[in-house]
Amino acid sequence: MSSKVVVTACMDLVKQACTSIGVDLVDLEYEKRPDGYHLVVTIDRDGGVDLDACEKVARLLDEPLDKLDPTGGASYHLDVMSCGLDRPLKVDRDFKRNIGSEVRVKLYAPDKNKCKEYCGVLKSYSDKDICISKDSGEVKINRADIALVEPVIKF
């Protein structure tokens, strides 16, 4: 069964389980790994997610997913996890949370400045673009051109 079909079949159920315990669904993927197929639920909330929250979501999903049978009888592993510090920014909530933080932006192809990667402080975002501040000034980058935005982690 295709990844898209499985994810679509599960989406409402997973969102409902997450909302019921006060966490946000960040991502839902169905992927093949060396040990078989995995339905991966990534969650977050203000202040972060602990193991207890991951376990609660997994328990809320276990029986309803068995009844839904999104994989048509094929076995899979259910993984519920937090985002992690280095998780790429994907949704507006991620961008909002990272305003004022340093990010690395990778583009699909070099832009008009012949750059394929930028590093700077995230200043703003919209549906169309993001703005980062670098030593040389501000750079606006079209979101459609962005392959990846990730936080810069410094220890």
C-alpha positions in Angstrom: 0.0 0.0 0.0 1.4 3.5 -0.9 2.7 5.8 1.8 0.3 8.5 0.8 -2.8 6.3 1.1 -1.8 5.0 4.5 -1.1 8.6 5.8 -4.3 9.9 4.4 -6.3 7.1 6.0 -4.7 7.7 9.4 -4.6 11.5 9.5 -7.9 12.4 11.2 -7.5 9.6 13.8 -3.9 10.7 14.7 -4.9 14.4 14.8 -7.8 13.6 17.1 -5.6 11.6 19.5 -3.0 14.3 19.6 -5.5 17.1 20.3 -7.1 15.0 23.1 -4.0 15.2 25.2 -2.9 18.7 24.2 0.0 18.0 21.8 0.4 19.1 18.1 0.8 16.6 15.3 3.9 17.8 13.4 4.4 15.0 10.9 2.9 11.7 10.0 4.9 9.3 7.7 4.7 5.7 6.6 8.1 4.5 5.6 10.0 1.3 4.9 13.0 0.7 7.1 15.4 -2.4 7.4 13.1 -3.9 10.0 9.9 -3.4 8.2 7.3 -0.6 7.7 6.8 2.1 10.3 4.0 4.6 10.9 5.9 7.5 12.4 4.0 10.1 14.4 6.0 13.2 15.3 4.5 15.4 18.0 5.3 18.6 19.8 3.9 21.2 22.2 5.0 24.4 23.9 7.7 23.4 26.5 8.5 20.2 24.6 7.3 16.6 24.7 8.3 13.9 27.1 8.2 10.2 27.0 4.9 10.2 28.9 3.2 12.2 26.1 4.5 9.9 23.4 3.3 6.9 25.3 -0.2 8.4 25.7 -0.5 9.1 22.0 0.7 5.6 21.2 -1.9 4.0 23.6 -4.7 6.2 22.2 -3.8 5.1 18.6 -3.1 1.4 19.2 -6.7 0.0 19.1 -8.3 2.5 16.7 -5.5 1.9 14.2 -6.0 -1.9 14.5 -9.7 -1.4 13.7 -9.0 1.1 10.9 -6.4 -1.2 9.3 -4.8 1.5 7.2 -2.2 -0.9 5.7 -4.7 -3.5 4.5 -3.5 -6.2 6.9 0.3 -5.6 6.4 2.2 -5.4 9.6 3.9 -2.2 10.7 5.5 -0.6 13.8 3.9 2.4 15.4 6.5 5.0 16.4 5.5 8.1 18.3 8.3 10.6 18.9 9.1 14.2 19.8 10.6 16.5 17.2 14.0 16.8 18.7 16.2 19.9 18.8 17.6 19.6 15.3 14.3 18.9 13.5 13.8 20.9 10.3 11.3 23.7 10.3 8.3 22.6 8.3 5.1 24.4 9.5 4.4 28.0 10.4 4.4 27.1 14.1 8.1 26.0 13.7 9.0 29.3 12.0 7.2 31.3 14.7 9.0 29.5 17.5 12.3 30.1 15.8 12.0 33.8 15.2 15.3 35.3 16.5 17.2 32.0 16.3 19.9 31.1 13.9 18.9 28.8 11.0 20.5 27.2 8.0 18.5 27.4 4.8 19.3 25.0 1.9 17.9 25.7 -1.5 17.0 23.3 -4.3 19.2 25.2 -6.7 21.5 28.2 -6.5 19.6 31.6 -6.5 20.3 34.8 -8.3 23.3 35.4 -5.9 24.6 32.0 -6.9 24.1 30.7 -3.3 22.6 27.4 -2.5 22.8 27.8 1.3 22.3 30.6 3.8 22.9 30.9 7.5 21.5 33.7 9.5 19.0 34.7 12.1 15.3 34.1 11.2 13.6 37.5 11.2 10.2 36.8 9.7 8.2 34.4 7.6 5.0 34.4 5.5 3.3 32.0 3.2 5.5 33.1 0.4 9.0 33.7 1.9 11.2 33.9 4.9 13.7 36.6 5.8 17.0 36.0 7.5 19.5 38.5 8.8 23.2 38.0 8.0 26.2 40.1 8.6 25.9 41.4 5.1 22.2 42.4 5.6 18.8 40.8 5.2 17.9 38.1 2.6 14.4 37.2 1.5 14.1 33.7 0.3 11.0 32.3 -1.6 9.6 29.3 0.3 9.1 27.4 -2.9 12.8 27.5 -3.5 13.7 26.1 -0.1 14.7 22.4 0.3 15.4 22.6 4.0 15.4 25.0 6.9 17.0 23.7 10.1 18.0 25.3 13.4 21.7 25.8 14.1 22.5 24.0 17.3 25.4 25.3 19.3 26.7 23.8 22.5 
